[in-house]
């Protein structure tokens, strides 16, 4: 099981503003902020932003992303909308996604640094 994930950002203050708005939709809050890092989570920091001021933009699709659990399809839609409002890009509109084990509801965004982040909600059974 994965405990936490971190992503690089060029401008920590801008990334904190972006993710404070976007992750609120998933029930996350900023729990830690230090000069070069910030951690978001529900009870402890699960998602970290790490300042890399010299970060060179990567390829359009490096093949990696972080998926964060949402409590509902509505939360997935709110996550996606908030990201677009804050200057992020859509990399997959909210909707059903076929997966290996089940179909889930998800949306993909690109943050201000091009990191690919997904919000997912699984059907209740």
Phi, psi and omega in degrees: 000139180276135181270317180201166178224155177224151178229153178274145176223147180279326184232102185297318181298316178295319180293321178296317177300313180301306186287333175300316180289314186290314185284340174303327181295339181255007180086011179270152173226158174286120183254334183219137170218126178234174184305326185240009183202157174215141181239134179243149177182187178262314178237333176212161183293115180253338185228116186248144170251127180242123181295126173224080186302333181265016181302126176267130178308133182274187177295159182303320179225090181287351176095001181242150172205164176247131178250130180245137184285134175248152182280344184200167174297324178299320179294323176298314180296319180294320176303310182298313181297317180297320179298317180294319178299328183269007177100002176283174180243149175281136174235019179158106181303153176302136178171176178294143178229123174287137180229178183297321187253335183196170171266135179234173179251125184211169175211145179244140174229162168247129180280189184295341179254006179089002177295137181265120182235138180239144169249135182228143174228130181260144180297145177276139180232000000 
